[in-house]
Amino acid sequence: MPRSPQRSTTAGPNYIQVRLPGHLKNELIEHAAKLDCTLNAWLVEAIQTQLRADLALPEPPPAHAPLPTTADMIRQWAVGERVVMPCGRADACSVIDADGRWSHDGMGFCTECGIRVV
């Protein structure tokens, strides 16, 4: 007998197990590979897109600025130039979580504002 879903108690990564036929899993893996992303990243995006459609939520706004590179951050430190983060703030938010990894399997969300940047 299947267990009922449990609500998340943490803001960090959570895991869901899904049982599906092997041929469907293989098709999903091939499709994600064609898009040059991981299966997990594609599934998270697909679930978020469908949830937004079901709830009639607007699409998230585009990023105000590109993701800062390492060179941008070094230039900011050396020259004193303020780097604009994807949410539009000048170095007021972070795009890397506390573990030093991108949030949501490398898709690049601003962890403070929630704006997808990559």
Buried (B, 14 or more C-beta within 10 A) or exposed (E): EEEEEEEEEEEEEEEEEEEEEEEEEEEBEEEBEEEEBBBBBBBBBEEBEEEEEEEEEEEEEEBBBEBBEEEBEEBBEEEEEEBBBBBBBEEEBEBEBEEEEBBBBEBBBBBEBEBBBE
